[in-house]
Amino acid sequence: MITRDQLAELDADDALAPMRGRFHLPEGVIYLDGNSLGPMPKATAARVAEVVRQEWGEGLIRSWNDAGWMDMPFRIGGKIARLVGAPEGNVIVADSTSVNLFKLLGAALAARPGRRVILSERGNFPTDLYMAEGLAALLDRGHTLRQVEAADIASAIDDDTAVVMLTHVNYHTGAMFDMAAITEAAHAKGALMLWDLAHSAGAVPVDLAGCGADMAVGCGYKFLNGGPGAPAFLYVAEHLLPTIRFPLTGWLGHAAPFAFEGSYRPAPGIAGGFVGSPAVISMSALEVGIDIALDAPIAGIRAKSIRQTALFAELVEQECPGHGLVLASPREAARRGSQVCFAHSEAYPIMQALIARGVIGDFRAPDILRFGITPLYLRYADLWDAVAILRDVLTSGEWRQERFQTRRKVT
């Protein structure tokens, strides 16, 4: 039996415990949704205020040069590169995850002109699938998105596969692919490998260069704590940069944007992945979150994540038997990202009741209670307290109240 005292002892010995003090965490809240929107670092408000009041307010347009605004996508991209095992010159911060997927999928299809299939997991995050579908329809050259079960990915790669597009950690279950093995399988068939790191960057060890990944995207507002709608990032491997052709040819991806030429000449390397002006204010907020992530060893984050996710799953099963909760995440630590998911036929109202009691997770259709585990600020004792509230919500039937039944716009 797990007890709260045992978990409190783990907190006393937690090397990551001081990191919690760097986040603004509302009193009375146990935040288990950092895999959807990370909390605000305490330093973010001051940094954003500095950008708004000084760099923009006083510096005005001069700040593109004087405050280094134009260099932000490279500088911050270089920091993210250190988190995902990539050379610093191969990552930039720009646009959204969806837009970056479009860029890289288009580039991948252009790099494999004789192939027509984008291969993905049937349970991949919808925006990834939608962008692939939209691109294939736009090209209208026989390209298609093929979806298979996660277990069948490697065997489904064939000579017509141009690119394999997968999310490293599945948003719905937390199941994690073996990045090196799948990348090797793609390359064995001559296909390119594109990874979505939305639920990986800052949460689990990633080694893009070491495993030979060709391309990757990721977002800045989950485990990187960059704020709502924070810019995303994209990665292209060194061997592809000399010949890559991005399908979106915006002015900042031009070799000489301020020459204002009438025809497009791509900038060399990763700079060709730019489209429009950097989102300076939101990038400034993102950089604060990334700096915090860089201050904590990823091995320590992963070790604590493995322990906390295992304890949370065990606690739910220990404290809430007979209430219809079914573990939807892998039990094997090597196959599980930094979240724990349970299926329940009434998952939505149960989650709403939890949120009303200060335990914030989220719901994913059709029946998933999703709990993000962020070791930088989550205490072991928080796990006990969250499960105790879940037990009370289930035992009392509180979730049956009318106010918890109506679906809100964001779930």
The 8 nearest C-alpha neighbors of each residue, nearest first, counted from 0:
[[1, 2, 317, 314, 313, 318, 5, 3],
 [0, 2, 5, 3, 314, 6, 317, 310],
 [3, 1, 5, 4, 0, 6, 383, 7],
 [2, 4, 6, 5, 383, 380, 7, 1],
 [5, 3, 7, 2, 6, 8, 380, 1],
 [6, 4, 8, 2, 3, 7, 9, 1],
 [5, 7, 9, 3, 380, 379, 8, 4],
 [6, 8, 4, 10, 9, 380, 5, 3],
 [9, 7, 11, 5, 6, 10, 4, 12],
 [8, 10, 6, 12, 7, 11, 13, 379],
 [11, 9, 13, 7, 8, 12, 379, 378],
 [10, 12, 8, 9, 13, 7, 16, 14],
 [13, 11, 9, 10, 14, 8, 16, 15],
 [12, 14, 10, 16, 15, 11, 9, 303],
 [15, 13, 16, 12, 17, 299, 10, 11],
 [14, 16, 13, 17, 18, 375, 374, 295],
 [15, 17, 13, 18, 14, 19, 376, 10],
 [18, 16, 19, 15, 20, 14, 21, 376],
 [19, 17, 20, 16, 375, 21, 15, 376],
 [20, 18, 376, 21, 17, 22, 16, 375],
 [19, 21, 18, 22, 17, 376, 23, 16],
 [20, 22, 19, 18, 41, 40, 23, 42],
 [23, 21, 40, 41, 20, 19, 39, 24],
 [22, 24, 41, 39, 40, 25, 38, 21],
 [23, 25, 22, 26, 38, 28, 39, 30],
 [26, 24, 28, 27, 23, 29, 30, 38],
 [25, 27, 28, 24, 29, 357, 23, 30],
 [26, 28, 357, 25, 29, 358, 356, 24],
 [29, 27, 357, 26, 25, 30, 358, 359],
 [30, 28, 358, 357, 359, 31, 381, 385],
 [29, 31, 359, 32, 28, 358, 360, 33],
 [32, 30, 371, 360, 370, 359, 33, 372],
 [33, 31, 360, 371, 34, 35, 30, 359],
 [32, 34, 37, 36, 35, 221, 371, 31],
 [33, 35, 221, 371, 32, 222, 36, 198],
 [36, 34, 221, 33, 32, 37, 220, 371],
 [37, 35, 221, 33, 220, 34, 32, 38],
 [36, 38, 33, 224, 221, 222, 220, 35],
 [39, 37, 224, 40, 36, 33, 23, 22],
 [38, 40, 23, 22, 41, 224, 37, 226],
 [41, 39, 22, 42, 43, 23, 21, 288],
 [40, 42, 22, 23, 43, 21, 39, 44],
 [43, 41, 40, 45, 44, 46, 287, 21],
 [44, 42, 46, 40, 45, 284, 41, 287],
 [43, 45, 47, 46, 42, 48, 41, 284],
 [46, 44, 48, 43, 47, 42, 49, 41],
 [45, 47, 49, 43, 48, 44, 42, 50],
 [46, 48, 50, 44, 49, 45, 43, 284],
 [47, 49, 45, 51, 46, 50, 52, 44],
 [50, 48, 46, 52, 53, 47, 51, 45],
 [49, 51, 54, 47, 48, 53, 52, 55],
 [50, 52, 48, 55, 49, 56, 53, 54],
 [53, 51, 56, 49, 50, 48, 55, 54],
 [52, 54, 57, 56, 49, 55, 50, 51],
 [53, 55, 50, 58, 62, 57, 56, 51],
 [54, 56, 59, 51, 58, 53, 57, 50],
 [55, 57, 52, 53, 59, 51, 54, 58],
 [58, 56, 53, 59, 55, 54, 52, 51],
 [57, 59, 54, 62, 55, 61, 56, 53],
 [60, 58, 55, 61, 57, 56, 62, 54],
 [59, 61, 62, 63, 58, 55, 64, 54],
 [62, 60, 59, 58, 63, 64, 65, 66],
 [61, 63, 66, 65, 64, 58, 60, 54],
 [64, 62, 68, 61, 69, 67, 60, 65],
 [63, 65, 62, 67, 66, 61, 68, 69],
 [64, 66, 62, 67, 61, 63, 68, 58],
 [67, 65, 62, 68, 64, 63, 54, 61],
 [68, 66, 64, 70, 69, 65, 63, 71],
 [69, 67, 63, 71, 70, 66, 62, 279],
 [68, 70, 67, 63, 71, 64, 277, 72],
 [69, 71, 67, 68, 73, 72, 74, 63],
 [70, 72, 74, 68, 73, 69, 75, 67],
 [73, 71, 92, 91, 75, 76, 74, 70],
 [74, 72, 76, 91, 71, 70, 75, 77],
 [73, 75, 71, 77, 76, 72, 70, 78],
 [76, 74, 78, 77, 72, 73, 71, 286],
 [75, 77, 91, 90, 73, 79, 92, 78],
 [76, 78, 87, 80, 74, 75, 79, 73],
 [77, 79, 75, 80, 76, 81, 74, 82],
 [80, 78, 76, 82, 81, 77, 75, 83],
 [81, 79, 85, 77, 83, 87, 78, 82],
 [80, 82, 79, 78, 84, 83, 85, 77],
 [81, 83, 79, 80, 84, 201, 200, 78],
 [84, 82, 205, 80, 206, 81, 85, 207],
 [83, 85, 206, 207, 81, 205, 82, 208],
 [84, 86, 80, 208, 207, 83, 87, 81],
 [87, 85, 88, 89, 80, 84, 81, 208],
 [86, 88, 77, 80, 89, 90, 85, 76],
 [87, 89, 86, 90, 77, 269, 73, 91],
 [88, 90, 87, 86, 234, 235, 269, 236],
 [91, 89, 234, 76, 233, 88, 80, 77],
 [92, 90, 76, 72, 73, 232, 233, 93],
 [93, 91, 232, 72, 76, 231, 230, 233],
 [94, 92, 231, 232, 230, 91, 72, 95],
 [93, 95, 230, 231, 98, 99, 96, 92],
 [96, 94, 231, 98, 97, 230, 99, 93],
 [95, 97, 99, 231, 98, 218, 217, 100],
 [96, 98, 100, 95, 99, 101, 126, 130],
 [99, 97, 101, 95, 100, 96, 94, 102],
 [98, 100, 102, 96, 101, 97, 95, 103],
 [101, 99, 97, 103, 98, 102, 104, 96],
 [100, 102, 98, 104, 99, 103, 105, 130],
 [103, 101, 99, 105, 100, 245, 104, 246],
 [104, 102, 106, 100, 105, 101, 107, 99],
 [103, 105, 107, 101, 106, 102, 100, 108],
 [106, 104, 108, 102, 103, 107, 246, 101],
 [105, 107, 103, 245, 109, 244, 104, 108],
 [106, 108, 104, 110, 109, 105, 103, 111],
 [109, 107, 111, 105, 110, 106, 161, 112],
 [108, 110, 106, 112, 107, 111, 105, 244],
 [109, 111, 107, 108, 112, 106, 243, 244],
 [112, 110, 108, 109, 161, 113, 114, 107],
 [113, 111, 109, 114, 110, 108, 115, 161],
 [112, 114, 111, 115, 159, 161, 108, 110],
 [115, 113, 159, 161, 112, 111, 160, 116],
 [114, 116, 142, 159, 161, 143, 141, 160],
 [117, 115, 160, 143, 161, 142, 144, 159],
 [116, 118, 144, 162, 163, 161, 145, 160],
 [119, 117, 163, 145, 116, 144, 146, 164],
 [120, 118, 146, 164, 165, 163, 145, 121],
 [119, 121, 147, 123, 146, 149, 122, 148],
 [120, 122, 146, 147, 148, 123, 119, 149],
 [123, 121, 120, 124, 148, 149, 169, 171],
 [124, 122, 120, 121, 125, 166, 169, 165],
 [123, 125, 127, 126, 170, 122, 128, 169],
 [124, 126, 128, 127, 129, 123, 122, 130],
 [125, 127, 129, 128, 124, 130, 97, 123],
 [128, 126, 125, 130, 129, 124, 131, 97],
 [127, 129, 125, 131, 126, 130, 132, 124],
 [128, 130, 126, 132, 131, 127, 125, 133],
 [131, 129, 133, 127, 132, 128, 126, 134],
 [130, 132, 128, 134, 129, 133, 135, 144],
 [133, 131, 129, 135, 130, 134, 144, 128],
 [134, 132, 130, 136, 131, 135, 129, 137],
 [133, 135, 137, 131, 136, 132, 130, 138],
 [136, 134, 142, 132, 138, 137, 133, 143],
 [135, 137, 139, 133, 134, 138, 132, 142],
 [138, 136, 134, 139, 135, 133, 140, 132],
 [137, 139, 135, 140, 136, 134, 142, 141],
 [140, 138, 136, 137, 141, 135, 142, 134],
 [141, 139, 138, 142, 135, 115, 136, 137],
 [140, 142, 139, 115, 143, 135, 138, 136],
 [143, 141, 115, 135, 140, 116, 139, 144],
 [144, 142, 116, 135, 117, 145, 115, 141],
 [143, 145, 117, 116, 118, 132, 131, 146],
 [144, 146, 118, 117, 119, 143, 116, 147],
 [145, 147, 121, 119, 120, 118, 144, 148],
 [148, 146, 121, 120, 151, 149, 152, 119],
 [147, 149, 151, 121, 150, 120, 152, 146],
 [150, 148, 120, 151, 152, 147, 121, 122],
 [149, 151, 148, 152, 153, 147, 154, 120],
 [152, 150, 148, 149, 154, 153, 155, 147],
 [153, 151, 155, 149, 154, 150, 147, 156],
 [152, 154, 155, 156, 151, 184, 181, 185],
 [153, 155, 151, 152, 156, 157, 184, 150],
 [156, 154, 152, 153, 151, 157, 147, 118],
 [157, 155, 154, 153, 160, 185, 152, 188],
 [156, 158, 159, 160, 188, 155, 154, 190],
 [157, 159, 160, 188, 189, 156, 114, 190],
 [158, 160, 114, 157, 115, 116, 161, 113],
 [161, 159, 116, 157, 158, 162, 190, 114],
 [160, 162, 190, 114, 116, 111, 117, 108],
 [163, 161, 191, 190, 117, 192, 160, 164],
 [162, 164, 118, 192, 117, 119, 193, 191],
 [165, 163, 193, 119, 194, 118, 162, 192],
 [166, 164, 194, 119, 195, 167, 163, 120],
 [165, 167, 195, 168, 194, 169, 196, 123],
 [166, 168, 176, 175, 196, 195, 165, 194],
 [169, 167, 175, 173, 166, 198, 174, 336],
 [168, 170, 173, 174, 171, 172, 166, 175],
 [169, 171, 173, 172, 168, 124, 198, 123],
 [172, 170, 169, 173, 363, 367, 340, 369],
 [171, 173, 328, 174, 340, 169, 327, 170],
 [172, 174, 169, 336, 168, 335, 338, 328],
 [175, 173, 335, 169, 172, 168, 334, 329],
 [176, 174, 168, 334, 335, 167, 336, 173],
 [175, 177, 167, 178, 168, 334, 174, 181],
 [176, 178, 180, 179, 181, 175, 334, 167],
 [179, 177, 181, 176, 180, 182, 167, 210],
 [178, 180, 210, 182, 181, 177, 183, 211],
 [181, 179, 183, 177, 182, 178, 184, 210],
 [182, 180, 184, 183, 178, 179, 177, 185],
 [183, 181, 185, 179, 184, 180, 192, 178],
 [182, 184, 180, 186, 181, 185, 187, 179],
 [183, 185, 181, 187, 182, 186, 153, 180],
 [186, 184, 190, 182, 183, 187, 188, 181],
 [185, 187, 189, 183, 188, 190, 184, 182],
 [186, 188, 184, 185, 189, 183, 190, 182],
 [189, 187, 186, 185, 190, 157, 158, 156],
 [188, 190, 186, 187, 185, 191, 158, 161],
 [191, 189, 161, 185, 162, 186, 188, 160],
 [190, 192, 162, 213, 161, 163, 185, 186],
 [191, 193, 163, 213, 162, 212, 182, 185],
 [194, 192, 214, 164, 215, 163, 213, 165],
 [195, 193, 215, 165, 166, 164, 196, 167],
 [194, 196, 166, 216, 217, 215, 197, 167],
 [197, 195, 217, 199, 198, 200, 167, 216],
 [196, 198, 217, 218, 199, 195, 200, 221],
 [199, 197, 196, 168, 200, 34, 170, 221],
 [200, 198, 196, 202, 203, 197, 201, 168],
 [201, 199, 202, 196, 198, 83, 197, 203],
 [200, 202, 222, 223, 199, 292, 203, 82],
 [201, 203, 199, 200, 222, 337, 301, 300],
 [202, 204, 199, 301, 201, 205, 200, 297],
 [205, 203, 297, 206, 202, 298, 301, 83],
 [204, 206, 83, 84, 207, 203, 82, 200],
 [207, 205, 84, 209, 83, 208, 210, 204],
 [206, 208, 84, 212, 210, 209, 85, 205],
 [209, 207, 211, 85, 210, 206, 84, 212],
 [210, 208, 206, 211, 207, 84, 212, 85],
 [209, 211, 179, 207, 208, 212, 206, 182],
 [210, 212, 208, 209, 207, 213, 182, 179],
 [213, 211, 207, 192, 210, 214, 182, 208],
 [214, 212, 236, 192, 235, 191, 193, 211],
 [213, 215, 193, 235, 234, 212, 236, 192],
 [216, 214, 194, 234, 193, 233, 195, 235],
 [217, 215, 233, 195, 232, 196, 234, 96],
 [216, 218, 197, 196, 232, 195, 231, 96],
 [219, 217, 231, 197, 96, 220, 232, 230],
 [218, 220, 229, 225, 231, 223, 230, 221],
 [221, 219, 225, 224, 226, 229, 36, 223],
 [220, 222, 36, 37, 34, 35, 223, 224],
 [221, 223, 201, 224, 37, 34, 33, 202],
 [222, 224, 219, 288, 221, 289, 225, 220],
 [225, 223, 37, 288, 220, 222, 221, 226],
 [285, 224, 226, 220, 219, 288, 229, 284],
 [227, 225, 220, 229, 224, 228, 39, 285],
 [228, 226, 229, 220, 36, 225, 37, 224],
 [227, 229, 226, 230, 220, 219, 95, 281],
 [230, 228, 219, 220, 226, 225, 227, 281],
 [231, 229, 94, 95, 219, 93, 228, 92],
 [232, 230, 218, 95, 96, 219, 93, 217],
 [233, 231, 92, 217, 216, 91, 93, 218],
 [232, 234, 216, 215, 90, 91, 99, 92],
 [235, 233, 90, 215, 214, 89, 216, 236],
 [234, 236, 214, 89, 213, 237, 240, 239],
 [237, 235, 213, 238, 239, 214, 89, 240],
 [236, 238, 240, 239, 235, 89, 241, 213],
 [237, 239, 236, 240, 241, 213, 235, 242],
 [240, 238, 237, 236, 243, 241, 242, 235],
 [239, 241, 268, 243, 237, 242, 238, 269],
 [242, 240, 239, 243, 268, 238, 267, 237],
 [243, 241, 240, 239, 244, 110, 238, 268],
 [242, 244, 240, 239, 241, 106, 245, 110],
 [245, 243, 106, 246, 242, 109, 110, 105],
 [244, 246, 106, 247, 102, 272, 243, 105],
 [245, 247, 105, 102, 248, 244, 106, 101],
 [248, 246, 245, 249, 102, 274, 272, 273],
 [249, 247, 252, 246, 274, 250, 245, 263],
 [250, 248, 274, 252, 251, 275, 247, 273],
 [249, 251, 253, 252, 256, 274, 275, 248],
 [252, 250, 253, 274, 256, 273, 249, 275],
 [251, 253, 271, 273, 250, 249, 274, 266],
 [254, 252, 265, 266, 256, 251, 250, 264],
 [266, 253, 255, 265, 264, 256, 252, 267],
 [256, 254, 253, 258, 257, 266, 259, 264],
 [257, 255, 253, 251, 258, 250, 259, 254],
 [258, 256, 259, 255, 260, 250, 251, 253],
 [257, 259, 255, 256, 260, 254, 261, 253],
 [260, 258, 257, 256, 261, 255, 250, 262],
 [259, 261, 258, 262, 263, 256, 255, 257],
 [260, 262, 259, 263, 258, 264, 250, 256],
 [263, 261, 260, 264, 259, 253, 265, 250],
 [262, 264, 253, 265, 261, 248, 260, 250],
 [263, 265, 253, 254, 266, 262, 255, 252],
 [266, 264, 253, 254, 271, 252, 267, 263],
 [254, 265, 267, 271, 253, 252, 270, 264],
 [268, 266, 271, 270, 265, 269, 254, 241],
 [267, 269, 240, 270, 271, 241, 266, 89],
 [268, 270, 271, 272, 89, 240, 267, 235],
 [271, 269, 272, 268, 266, 273, 252, 267],
 [272, 270, 252, 266, 269, 273, 265, 267],
 [271, 273, 270, 269, 252, 245, 274, 102],
 [274, 272, 252, 271, 251, 270, 275, 93],
 [273, 275, 249, 251, 252, 250, 248, 272],
 [276, 274, 251, 249, 273, 250, 277, 252],
 [275, 277, 278, 251, 274, 69, 273, 279],
 [278, 276, 279, 275, 93, 72, 69, 71],
 [279, 277, 281, 280, 282, 276, 230, 93],
 [278, 280, 282, 277, 281, 283, 68, 71],
 [281, 279, 283, 282, 278, 47, 284, 50],
 [280, 282, 284, 283, 279, 278, 229, 285],
 [283, 281, 285, 279, 284, 280, 278, 286],
 [282, 284, 280, 286, 281, 285, 279, 47],
 [283, 285, 281, 282, 286, 287, 225, 43],
 [225, 286, 284, 282, 288, 283, 287, 281],
 [285, 287, 289, 283, 288, 284, 290, 282],
 [288, 286, 290, 285, 289, 284, 43, 291],
 [289, 287, 224, 291, 285, 225, 223, 286],
 [288, 290, 292, 286, 291, 287, 223, 293],
 [289, 291, 293, 287, 292, 288, 286, 294],
 [292, 290, 294, 288, 289, 293, 287, 295],
 [291, 293, 289, 294, 290, 295, 201, 288],
 [294, 292, 290, 291, 295, 289, 82, 296],
 [295, 293, 291, 292, 290, 296, 289, 18],
 [294, 296, 293, 292, 297, 291, 300, 299],
 [297, 295, 299, 298, 300, 294, 293, 292],
 [296, 298, 300, 299, 301, 204, 295, 203],
 [299, 297, 301, 296, 300, 302, 204, 203],
 [300, 298, 302, 296, 297, 301, 303, 295],
 [301, 299, 297, 303, 298, 302, 374, 304],
 [300, 302, 304, 298, 299, 303, 203, 297],
 [303, 301, 299, 305, 304, 300, 298, 306],
 [304, 302, 306, 300, 301, 305, 307, 374],
 [303, 305, 301, 307, 306, 302, 374, 337],
 [306, 304, 302, 308, 303, 307, 301, 332],
 [305, 307, 303, 309, 304, 308, 310, 302],
 [308, 306, 310, 304, 309, 305, 311, 303],
 [309, 307, 311, 305, 310, 306, 304, 339],
 [308, 310, 306, 312, 307, 311, 305, 313],
 [311, 309, 307, 313, 308, 312, 314, 306],
 [312, 310, 314, 308, 313, 309, 307, 382],
 [311, 313, 315, 309, 314, 310, 308, 316],
 [314, 312, 310, 316, 311, 315, 317, 309],
 [313, 315, 317, 311, 316, 312, 318, 310],
 [316, 314, 312, 318, 317, 319, 313, 386],
 [315, 317, 313, 314, 319, 318, 320, 312],
 [316, 318, 314, 315, 319, 313, 320, 0],
 [317, 319, 315, 316, 314, 320, 390, 386],
 [318, 320, 390, 315, 316, 317, 322, 321],
 [321, 319, 322, 316, 318, 317, 323, 324],
 [320, 322, 323, 319, 324, 316, 318, 394],
 [323, 321, 320, 324, 319, 393, 394, 343],
 [322, 324, 321, 343, 325, 320, 344, 342],
 [323, 325, 343, 342, 322, 341, 326, 320],
 [326, 324, 342, 341, 327, 323, 343, 340],
 [325, 327, 341, 328, 340, 342, 324, 312],
 [328, 326, 341, 340, 172, 342, 325, 329],
 [327, 329, 172, 340, 173, 326, 339, 174],
 [330, 328, 331, 335, 174, 334, 327, 332],
 [331, 329, 332, 328, 335, 309, 334, 326],
 [330, 332, 329, 334, 333, 335, 328, 309],
 [331, 333, 335, 334, 305, 330, 329, 309],
 [334, 332, 331, 335, 175, 336, 305, 177],
 [333, 335, 175, 332, 331, 174, 329, 176],
 [336, 334, 174, 332, 175, 173, 329, 333],
 [335, 337, 173, 175, 338, 168, 174, 334],
 [336, 338, 372, 304, 371, 202, 335, 308],
 [337, 339, 371, 372, 370, 173, 336, 308],
 [340, 338, 370, 328, 308, 369, 371, 173],
 [341, 339, 369, 327, 328, 368, 172, 370],
 [340, 342, 326, 327, 368, 325, 367, 324],
 [341, 343, 367, 325, 366, 324, 327, 368],
 [342, 344, 346, 324, 345, 366, 323, 367],
 [343, 345, 366, 346, 342, 323, 365, 367],
 [346, 344, 343, 347, 348, 349, 366, 398],
 [345, 347, 343, 349, 366, 368, 344, 348],
 [346, 348, 350, 349, 345, 362, 351, 366],
 [349, 347, 403, 351, 404, 350, 398, 346],
 [348, 350, 398, 352, 346, 347, 351, 353],
 [351, 349, 353, 347, 352, 348, 346, 354],
 [352, 350, 348, 354, 353, 349, 403, 355],
 [351, 353, 355, 349, 398, 350, 354, 348],
 [354, 352, 350, 356, 358, 355, 351, 349],
 [353, 355, 359, 358, 357, 351, 356, 352],
 [356, 354, 352, 353, 357, 351, 358, 359],
 [355, 357, 353, 354, 358, 352, 388, 28],
 [358, 356, 28, 354, 355, 359, 29, 27],
 [359, 357, 29, 354, 353, 356, 28, 385],
 [360, 358, 354, 30, 31, 357, 32, 29],
 [361, 359, 32, 31, 370, 369, 358, 371],
 [360, 362, 369, 368, 410, 350, 32, 359],
 [363, 361, 368, 367, 410, 347, 369, 350],
 [364, 362, 367, 365, 366, 368, 171, 361],
 [365, 363, 366, 367, 362, 347, 171, 346],
 [364, 366, 363, 367, 344, 346, 362, 347],
 [367, 365, 364, 346, 342, 343, 344, 363],
 [368, 366, 342, 363, 362, 341, 346, 369],
 [367, 369, 362, 341, 340, 346, 342, 361],
 [370, 368, 340, 361, 362, 360, 367, 339],
 [371, 369, 360, 31, 339, 338, 340, 32],
 [372, 370, 338, 31, 32, 34, 33, 337],
 [371, 373, 338, 337, 31, 374, 370, 304],
 [372, 374, 375, 377, 33, 376, 371, 337],
 [375, 373, 377, 376, 304, 300, 303, 372],
 [376, 374, 18, 373, 19, 377, 15, 300],
 [375, 377, 19, 374, 18, 373, 378, 16],
 [378, 376, 374, 373, 375, 381, 379, 372],
 [379, 377, 381, 380, 10, 376, 382, 374],
 [378, 380, 6, 381, 382, 10, 7, 9],
 [379, 381, 6, 382, 383, 7, 378, 3],
 [382, 380, 384, 378, 379, 383, 385, 29],
 [383, 381, 385, 380, 379, 384, 311, 386],
 [384, 382, 386, 380, 381, 385, 3, 387],
 [383, 385, 381, 387, 382, 386, 388, 380],
 [386, 384, 382, 388, 387, 383, 381, 358],
 [385, 387, 389, 383, 388, 384, 390, 315],
 [388, 386, 384, 390, 389, 385, 383, 391],
 [387, 389, 391, 385, 386, 390, 392, 384],
 [390, 388, 386, 392, 391, 387, 393, 385],
 [391, 389, 387, 393, 388, 319, 392, 394],
 [390, 392, 388, 394, 393, 389, 395, 387],
 [393, 391, 389, 397, 395, 390, 394, 396],
 [392, 394, 396, 390, 391, 395, 389, 397],
 [395, 393, 391, 396, 392, 390, 397, 322],
 [394, 396, 397, 392, 393, 391, 398, 390],
 [397, 395, 393, 398, 394, 399, 392, 400],
 [396, 398, 392, 395, 399, 400, 393, 352],
 [397, 399, 349, 352, 396, 348, 400, 392],
 [400, 398, 397, 396, 401, 403, 348, 404],
 [401, 399, 398, 402, 403, 397, 404, 396],
 [400, 402, 404, 403, 399, 405, 398, 348],
 [403, 401, 400, 404, 405, 399, 348, 351],
 [402, 404, 348, 401, 351, 400, 405, 352],
 [403, 405, 348, 401, 402, 406, 400, 399],
 [406, 404, 403, 407, 402, 401, 348, 347],
 [407, 405, 404, 408, 410, 347, 403, 409],
 [406, 408, 409, 410, 405, 404, 403, 351],
 [407, 409, 410, 406, 405, 362, 347, 363],
 [410, 408, 407, 406, 362, 361, 363, 35],
 [409, 362, 407, 361, 408, 363, 406, 347]]
